[in-house]
């Protein structure tokens, strides 16, 4: 099907970061033309007073944990994890699928078209991904068998999942590691070897809290990043979530090895991690940084517009410098840099001919977004707009959000079912 987005403000995110007043032609799932398009299409959407931008990319998530939203607010990470693990132990495969499906709906409706997940039972998450029509980069989590609730070997489970999903149109499998606190050197080595053998990505929590860092140093005499470098795990396949408690030398090590960082400002602030990931130093060291919402239990939402604003304001405040992390850089983190982090920069993250037509269309004609000035559109997107402003979303040229409504599933039925599951799990009253 061909589709023409007519007359919008096109935020290309190309190398020149061009913003054009014009059209985007979509054919066979890809962007066919950008600018003044004279041809018509099977469907034309009037984008007057709208911004057309690349679909946003969430590079660290645990999407099935929509089931745990609100279950552990106002507590630190350790207490939150105790609650999460207790509920996780009671989840069924169907629960995971439904929780993932609800999260996919929420992301699509707020302009996120790709996400990077870290969980077990990613095969059930994959079902939710395909049903919703979103793009999922799914990492089956690996940890020592002594700490897992998974049946069988987590490493073998990850391998089976990755081989099963290879070549899927919407699902890109990868290998995850929970963290240094539950994974031995043997487990980290096994994950790296598997990713190398499958030419797959790696995804892990890293240096999220002070206690994680200090406990690991007490155990090994090295900080987590130092230790992972020593055992040969750091590489350009890795997306490391958080990296809050890192030294300048560790930042440089991440840069040397091509490690990508998923910055999760809202989650880190809510869990009172106590530090701020040093993004300016990461940029200087050549580290590709992207944005993640993290789990709905530690964020409660997955609106990347909120995350862009939070990232920008957090760094301005803590650095006493209003020019730190400007709006354009924040938008880069959620689009083209997210694509690069997932090794998909050749097909995602910008609106350019030949790239996949993963797009979000925002309505700028809103009270909270008025007055609007074309000259400050990027700043408007980051500091003013909200995920709820999204009117249309496309994934591979398919319209998955049409005039604000998801087209692929019955949203109301999914909401009702997840409410029932939450009631069964821990007594949530609807």
C-alpha positions in Angstrom: 0.0 0.0 0.0 1.2 3.5 -0.8 0.6 6.3 1.7 1.2 10.1 1.5 1.7 12.2 4.6 0.8 15.6 3.1 1.9 19.1 4.2 3.4 18.5 7.6 6.6 19.7 9.3 9.0 16.8 8.5 11.7 16.4 11.1 14.0 14.3 9.0 16.8 13.7 11.6 19.1 13.2 8.6 22.8 14.1 8.8 21.9 17.8 8.3 19.0 17.6 10.8 16.7 19.2 8.2 13.2 20.2 9.1 11.1 20.6 5.9 7.5 21.8 5.3 6.3 19.1 2.9 5.4 15.5 2.3 6.5 12.0 3.0 5.6 9.3 0.5 5.6 5.7 1.7 5.7 2.7 -0.6 6.2 -0.9 0.1 6.9 -0.2 3.8 9.7 2.3 3.1 10.1 6.0 2.7 10.0 6.6 -1.0 10.3 10.4 -1.1 10.6 13.4 1.2 9.9 17.0 0.4 7.4 18.3 -2.2 5.8 15.1 -3.6 3.6 15.7 -6.7 2.5 12.1 -6.9 -0.6 10.8 -5.0 -1.0 7.6 -3.2 -3.7 5.0 -2.2 -4.2 6.9 1.0 -3.4 10.6 1.7 -3.3 11.9 5.3 -3.5 15.7 5.7 -0.7 16.6 8.1 -1.4 20.4 8.3 -0.4 21.6 11.8 1.3 18.4 12.5 4.9 17.3 12.9 6.1 14.1 11.1 9.1 12.5 12.8 10.9 9.2 13.0 9.2 6.7 15.3 10.9 7.0 18.7 13.1 4.2 19.9 13.1 3.0 23.5 16.4 1.2 24.2 15.8 -0.2 27.6 12.6 -1.8 28.8 10.8 -4.7 30.5 7.5 -4.3 28.8 5.7 -7.2 30.4 6.0 -5.4 33.7 3.0 -3.2 32.9 1.4 -5.9 35.1 3.5 -4.5 38.0 2.7 -0.8 37.4 2.2 0.9 40.8 3.1 -2.2 42.8 6.3 -0.7 44.4 6.3 3.1 44.3 8.4 5.3 46.7 10.9 2.6 47.5 14.6 2.0 46.5 15.7 -0.4 43.8 16.3 -3.3 46.2 12.8 -3.2 47.8 11.3 -2.7 44.3 13.1 -5.8 43.0 11.9 -7.9 46.0 8.3 -7.0 45.0 8.9 -7.6 41.4 10.6 -11.0 41.9 7.7 -12.2 44.1 5.1 -11.3 41.5 7.3 -12.6 38.6 7.4 -16.0 40.2 3.6 -16.3 39.9 3.3 -15.1 36.2 2.1 -17.4 33.6 3.1 -17.2 29.9 -0.3 -15.8 29.0 0.2 -13.1 31.7 3.5 -12.1 30.1 1.9 -11.9 26.7 -0.9 -9.7 27.8 1.3 -7.4 29.9 3.6 -7.0 26.8 0.7 -6.4 24.5 -0.6 -3.6 26.8 2.8 -2.0 26.9 3.1 -2.2 23.1 -0.2 -0.4 22.8 0.9 2.3 25.2 4.2 2.8 23.3 2.6 3.0 19.8 0.0 5.5 21.0 2.8 7.8 22.3 5.0 7.6 19.2 7.4 4.8 20.0 7.7 2.3 17.2 10.7 0.3 18.4 11.8 -0.9 21.8 14.6 -2.9 23.3 13.5 -5.4 25.9 15.2 -7.4 28.6 13.2 -10.3 30.1 12.6 -14.0 30.2 9.8 -15.6 28.2 10.6 -13.2 25.3 8.8 -15.6 23.0 5.6 -14.5 24.7 6.7 -10.9 24.5 7.2 -11.5 20.8 3.6 -12.6 20.4 2.5 -9.3 21.9 4.9 -7.5 19.5 3.5 -9.1 16.4 -0.1 -8.7 17.5 0.4 -5.0 18.2 2.5 -4.4 15.1 5.4 -2.7 16.9 9.1 -3.4 16.3 10.7 -5.4 19.2 14.4 -5.9 19.8 14.1 -8.7 22.4 16.8 -9.9 24.7 16.3 -13.1 26.6 17.8 -12.5 30.0 20.7 -14.8 31.2 21.8 -15.2 34.8 23.2 -17.9 37.0 20.9 -20.9 37.4 21.1 -20.5 41.2 19.3 -17.1 40.9 16.7 -17.8 38.2 13.1 -18.9 38.1 13.5 -20.0 34.5 13.1 -23.7 33.7 16.3 -25.2 32.4 19.4 -23.3 31.4 18.9 -19.5 30.8 21.7 -19.5 28.3 20.1 -22.4 26.3 16.7 -20.7 26.5 18.3 -17.6 25.1 19.9 -19.5 22.2 16.6 -21.3 21.4 14.7 -18.1 21.3 17.3 -16.3 19.2 17.4 -19.1 16.6 13.6 -19.4 16.5 13.2 -15.6 15.9 16.0 -15.1 13.4 14.6 -13.4 10.3 11.3 -12.3 11.8 10.0 -9.1 10.3 9.2 -7.4 13.6 11.3 -9.2 16.1 15.1 -8.9 16.4 16.4 -11.4 19.0 19.4 -10.7 21.2 21.1 -11.9 24.4 20.6 -10.2 27.7 22.4 -10.5 31.0 20.7 -9.4 34.2 23.7 -7.9 36.0 27.0 -8.5 37.8 25.1 -9.3 41.0 23.5 -12.5 39.6 25.8 -13.5 36.8 29.2 -15.1 37.2 32.2 -14.7 34.9 31.2 -18.0 33.2 27.7 -16.7 32.5 29.0 -13.4 31.1 31.4 -15.3 28.9 28.7 -17.7 27.7 26.4 -14.8 26.8 29.2 -13.0 24.8 30.1 -16.3 23.0 26.4 -16.9 22.1 26.0 -13.3 20.7 29.1 -13.6 18.7 28.0 -17.0 17.2 24.6 -15.6 16.3 25.8 -12.1 15.3 23.3 -10.8 17.8 23.2 -7.8 20.1 23.9 -7.9 23.9 21.8 -6.1 26.5 22.6 -5.7 30.2 22.1 -3.7 33.4 25.3 -2.0 34.4 26.5 0.3 37.2 22.9 1.3 38.1 23.4 1.8 41.8 26.2 2.6 44.3 25.6 -0.6 46.2 26.0 -2.7 43.0 29.3 -1.0 42.3 30.7 -1.2 45.8 29.6 -4.7 46.4 31.2 -5.9 43.2 34.4 -4.1 44.0 34.4 -5.7 47.5 34.0 -9.1 45.8 36.4 -8.7 42.9 38.6 -5.6 43.7 37.2 -4.1 40.5 34.2 -1.9 39.6 31.7 -3.6 37.3 32.9 -1.8 34.1 36.5 -2.5 34.9 35.7 -6.2 35.6 33.7 -6.6 32.4 36.6 -5.1 30.4 39.1 -7.5 32.2 37.0 -10.6 31.3 36.6 -9.5 27.7 32.9 -8.8 27.7 32.8 -5.1 26.6 32.2 -4.8 22.9 30.2 -2.9 20.3 27.3 -5.4 20.5 26.5 -4.2 24.0 23.8 -1.8 25.0 24.4 -1.1 28.7 21.4 0.2 30.6 21.9 3.0 33.2 25.7 3.4 33.7 25.0 5.9 36.5 27.9 5.0 38.8 30.8 5.1 36.5 34.2 6.9 36.7 35.8 8.9 33.8 38.2 6.0 33.2 35.2 3.6 32.9 33.5 6.0 30.5 36.6 6.0 28.4 36.6 2.2 28.5 33.0 2.1 27.2 34.1 4.4 24.4 37.1 2.3 23.5 35.0 -0.8 23.1 32.1 0.8 21.3 29.6 0.0 24.1 26.3 1.9 23.8 24.5 3.3 26.8 20.7 3.4 27.4 20.1 6.4 29.7 17.0 6.0 31.9 16.6 9.3 33.7 13.1 8.9 35.1 13.6 5.4 36.4 17.0 6.4 38.0 15.4 9.5 39.7 12.3 7.5 40.9 14.5 4.8 42.5 16.8 7.4 44.0 19.9 5.9 42.4 21.7 9.0 43.7 23.9 9.8 40.8 23.4 11.0 37.2 24.8 9.2 34.2 27.6 11.5 33.0 26.3 12.1 29.5 28.6 15.0 28.5 31.6 12.9 29.3 30.1 10.0 27.4 29.6 12.2 24.4 33.2 13.4 24.6 34.4 9.8 24.8 32.5 8.9 21.6 29.9 6.7 23.4 26.6 6.4 21.6 23.8 7.3 24.1 20.1 6.6 23.7 17.0 6.7 25.9 15.1 4.1 27.8 12.0 4.2 30.0 13.0 1.1 32.0 10.2 -1.0 33.6 6.7 0.3 34.3 7.3 -0.6 37.9 10.2 1.9 38.2 8.8 4.5 35.8 5.1 3.9 35.6 4.9 5.1 32.0 6.7 4.7 28.7 6.3 8.2 27.1 9.6 9.0 25.4 8.6 12.6 25.1 8.6 12.8 28.8 12.0 11.0 28.9 13.6 13.4 26.5 12.5 16.4 28.6 13.6 14.7 31.8 17.0 13.9 30.4 17.6 17.4 29.3 16.4 19.1 32.5 18.2 16.6 34.8 21.6 17.4 33.2 20.9 21.2 33.0 20.1 21.2 36.7 22.9 19.0 38.0 25.5 20.7 35.8 24.3 24.2 36.5 24.4 24.8 32.7 21.2 25.5 30.7 23.1 24.7 27.5 23.9 21.1 28.5 22.0 18.5 26.5 20.0 20.9 24.2 16.8 19.9 22.6 18.3 18.6 19.4 20.6 16.3 21.2 17.7 15.0 23.3 15.8 14.2 20.2 18.8 12.5 18.7 18.9 10.2 21.7 15.3 9.1 21.1 15.7 8.6 17.3 18.9 8.2 15.3 21.2 7.4 18.3 18.7 4.8 19.5 18.8 3.2 16.0 22.6 3.2 16.1 22.6 1.6 19.6 20.5 -1.2 18.2 22.8 -1.6 15.1 19.8 -0.4 13.0 21.0 3.0 11.9 20.9 2.0 8.3 17.2 1.4 8.3 15.7 3.3 11.3 16.0 6.6 13.2 15.5 9.1 10.4 13.2 10.0 7.6 15.2 9.4 4.4 14.4 7.6 1.2 15.0 3.8 1.5 14.6 3.7 5.2 11.8 1.7 6.9 8.7 3.9 7.2 8.5 3.8 11.0 7.0 7.2 11.7 5.0 9.2 14.3 2.7 12.2 13.5 2.0 14.7 16.2 -0.8 17.2 16.4 0.7 20.6 17.2 -2.7 22.3 17.3 -3.2 21.8 21.0 -3.7 24.3 23.8 -0.5 23.2 25.6 1.5 23.4 22.4 0.3 26.9 21.4 1.8 29.3 20.3 3.9 27.3 17.9 6.9 28.7 16.0 8.4 26.7 13.2 11.8 28.0 14.0 11.8 26.4 17.4 10.0 23.1 16.4 12.7 20.8 17.9 12.6 22.6 21.2 8.8 22.4 21.1 8.9 18.7 20.6 11.2 18.1 23.5 10.0 20.6 26.1 6.3 21.0 25.2 4.8 18.1 23.3 3.5 14.9 24.9 3.0 11.3 23.8 -0.7 12.0 23.9 -0.3 14.4 21.0 0.4 11.5 18.6 -2.3 11.1 16.0 -0.8 8.5 13.7 2.0 5.9 13.9 3.4 3.8 11.2 5.6 0.7 11.5 7.0 -0.6 8.2 4.5 1.6 6.4 1.5 0.0 8.2 -0.8 2.5 10.0 -0.9 1.1 13.5 -2.3 4.2 15.2 -5.0 6.0 13.1 -6.4 9.3 14.4 -5.3 8.4 17.9 -6.6 4.8 18.0 -4.7 1.6 17.7 -5.7 -0.3 14.6 -4.2 -3.7 15.3 -6.0 -4.9 18.5 -9.0 -4.1 20.7 -7.4 -1.8 23.3 -10.3 -1.9 25.6 -10.3 -5.7 25.8 -6.6 -5.7 26.5 -7.0 -3.2 29.3 -9.8 -5.2 30.9 -7.8 -8.4 30.8 -4.7 -6.9 32.3 -6.8 -5.4 35.1 -8.1 -8.9 35.8 -4.6 -10.4 35.8 -3.4 -7.8 38.2 -6.3 -8.5 40.6 -5.5 -12.2 40.5 -1.8 -11.6 41.1 -1.8 -9.1 43.9 -5.3 -7.9 44.7 -5.6 -4.8 42.6 -9.1 -3.5 42.6 -10.5 -2.1 39.4 
